């Protein structure tokens, strides 16, 4: 079986298991997704979704958040952990959006990477979910782990290398939803330390399971 054939099986199985593949972070605007993804580092999406309600109510736009005192931002986002560094990055990111992009989030990968606190995962997420750019793979930690277990990648933990190895074997129109479903599967079944292999829809094709 080729990796393209295996990828097609995984896509079909995950679609059946998780028909709703939307991002689990709540947002109405691209800038809000930028903020939420930064807050989600080492924090659950569920907690982020609660915390940002106060943040976005107090600062309803890029202009308002860019003008906010980072200390005030930190006081609100502190429950997400790493409050000081996250508030600093959010403040700097919003100021750049305000000063350089007229409060709009750019749709260019390199421009997104240049924003404070934005890495490949965030840039890919914005491009895929907001701008619906095809052929982009969001290399989340769950996606990295599970694709390695399935043999779709060589097991590397480098997000850029995972993207490079997945891109040619995933249909462009499926790639973003595929990774969202991998995240859902990683949280519900294929956990890092104790995967629930007996209840895994991908078990017959999983190298991790057959070698355990």
Helices and strands as residue ranges (DSSP letters): H 3-17, H 30-39, H 45-58, H 62-67, H 70-77, G 78-80, H 83-101, H 109-113, H 120-125, I 126-130, H 141-150, H 159-167, H 175-188, G 197-199, G 203-205, H 207-211
